[in-house]
Amino acid sequence: MGFFHRIRTSSPSRTRSSRIRPQRVLAAICLAFACALTVWTLTPNNGGTAIVVAKSDLAPGTELKADDLTLTQFPSDVVPDKAFRSVNEVKGRATSAGLSKGSPLTSSTVLDQQALPKGSRDLLMPIRLADDASAALLQTGQKIRLFSSLPDGGSEIVVEEVTIARLVDKPEGIAAESGQLVSVILSAEDARRVAEFAGLPISFAILPR
């Protein structure tokens, strides 16, 4: 009886030990995982692509200087299409719209003065036209009139006449924006007028030659 008595009295101890040991192991694993997660979260991510961004808020038509620009690392999968990678590519050009601090500089946010005749005081400005189907009729060199649909109904002439300098190819994929992006030649006054309608849909009519 003494032998069986020792077995019965020692069994609960071994049972409690077998229950406690896995819990301690699991707690240690959880603690190690939490520490690793904290270190991963706090470690700076030096990967990505360096692109040019605005160092401060910039008004439309600002002639860009090196002091207005800086390079910032962006995750490669969110780098905007046609973003500039060098400050020298952008320096001396003018903004086509207002930019907030940290905004990436792309081919659609600056004016390409090099496409204009030497001595011209006109500007090149990117404009997104709302109607994809009608935009298929457009060609470089055509003159068009720009309209905008107003929030309370109706429409208003934005600019009487602009000349199409270039049709910008649309990127493919689900991230592609609707509407045809065109570069148009217009005066500085007309460029300011177009900027007043930022965010509103722009339509057009082709003018006779």
N, C-alpha and C positions, 0 to 999 in steps of 0.2 A: 504493500500500500504506500510505503514511503516513496518508492520509485514513481508511481503514477501520480502521487501528490505533487512531487517536484515538477513533473511535466505540466500539470494543470496550473500550477502557480507561476511557472515561467512562461507559458504560452502568451498571456496578455501582454507581457513586456515585449516579446518579439513581434507581436502583432502591431503594437503601437509604434515600434521602431520602423517596421516595414511601411506603415502609413505615413510617418513623418518624413522619411528620407526623400521620397519622390517630390513632396511639396517643397522641400528645401531646394532641390535641384531645379524645379520649375521656377521658383522665385529668383534663383541666381541667373537663370537664362533670361528671364524678363528684365532684370536689372541691367544685364549686359546689353541687351537689345536697346533699352531706353537710352543708355549712355552712348551707344553707337549712333542712334538716331539724332541725339542732341549734337554730337560732334559733326555729323554730316550736314545738319541744318545750319550750323554756325560757320562752317568752312566756306570761304569765298569761292565762287565759281569763276575761274579765270578763262574758261573756254568761250567760244563764240566768234563773232566777226566784228571788227572795228569799222564803224560807219560814222559819217559826219552828221552832227546834230547842232541845233541852235544853242548857243551858250546862254542866251537871254531871249526875252520876248522880242520879236521882230515885226515891224509893220510891213504891209504890202508895198512893194517897190523899193525896199531897202537895198542899197548897193552893199554887197557883202564884203567884209574885211576879215582878215585872219582872226582878229579879236572877237568877232561875232560867232566863231565856229569852234568846235572841239570834236575830238574823236571819242566815241563811247562804244564799249563792247555790248553787242546785242546777241541773244541766242540765235544761232544760225537759222533755225526753223521759223523765226519771226522777222527776219530782216526784210524790209519793204522792197518791192520790185524796183530795180533801177536806182537803188540808194547809192550815194557817192561814198567812195572809200578813202578819198584824199581831200584835204582842205584846199589844195592848189587847184583842184578841178572846179571848185565852186567860187573861189575868191575872185572878186571883181564882177560877178554876175548879180542880178537883182531878183528879189523874191517876187513870185507871182501872186502870193496871198500872205496874210498874216500868219506867223508861226509862233507858237508858244515855246518856252524854254524846254529843251530836251527833245523837240520834234526832229525827226530825221529829215535830212535834205535829200530829195529825189529829183529826177528829171522833170516831174510835174509841179514842183514847188519853186523852181527857179526859171527865169527867162533865158532863152538861148539867143543872145545878141549876135552871135557869129553867123546866124542864118539870115540876117538882114543885110541889105546893101550898105557898104561903107558910107558913113555920114548920115544914115537914116536916123530919125528921131522916133520912129515907131517902135513898138514893143511886140514881142512874141509872148502869147499867153495861152496856157492850156485850159481848155474848157471841155467839160463832159456833157455831151448831148444826150438827152433822155431817150430818144427813139432809135433803137438799134436798127430796125428794119429800114427806116427812112435814111439813116446814116450810110447805108450801103450805096446810096446814090452819089455820095460826095466824092470829089476829086481834088487833088492839090491844085491851087490857083483859082478855085471857084470863089465867088463872093456870095456871102449869105447874110441874112438878117436874123438877129437873135431875139427870141421871145422868152418870157417866163410866165408860168402859171402861178397866179397869186393864191395865197392860203384861203382868202375869202371868196374865191371864184373869179373867173375872168382871166385875162392875160394882159401883159404889158410889154411893149417893145423895150428891150434892153439896150441894144445898139443897132443903128440903122444898117450899117454895112461893115463887115470884116472880111478879110481874105484868108482862106485856108492855106497854111504853110505846110502842114504835115498831118497825116492820119496816123495815130499811134496804134501799133499792133496791140490787140488785147491778149493778156495772158490766159492760158487755158486752165481748166480745173474749176473746182467748186468755189474757190476763193476769188474768182474773177468778178469784178464789179460790173453791173449792168450799165449800158450806155456807152457810146463811142467817145473816146478821148481824142480831141483834135487840138492842134496848135494853130492859133490864128494870129494874123498881123493886125494890130490896131494901135490907136493913139494912146498916150498916157491917160488922157481924160476918159476915153472909152474903157480902158482897163480898170480905172477906179469905179466906173459905172457898173461893170460886170462884177466887181468885188462886192458891191452892195447887195447882189442877188445870190451870194454864196449860200449854199444849202438848199436852194430852190431849183426845181427842174427847169432846164433850159432846152427849148426847142428851136427850130430854125426854118427859114424859107430860103430856097435857092433863088438868087437874083439873076435876071437875064444878063448875058454878056454884052 
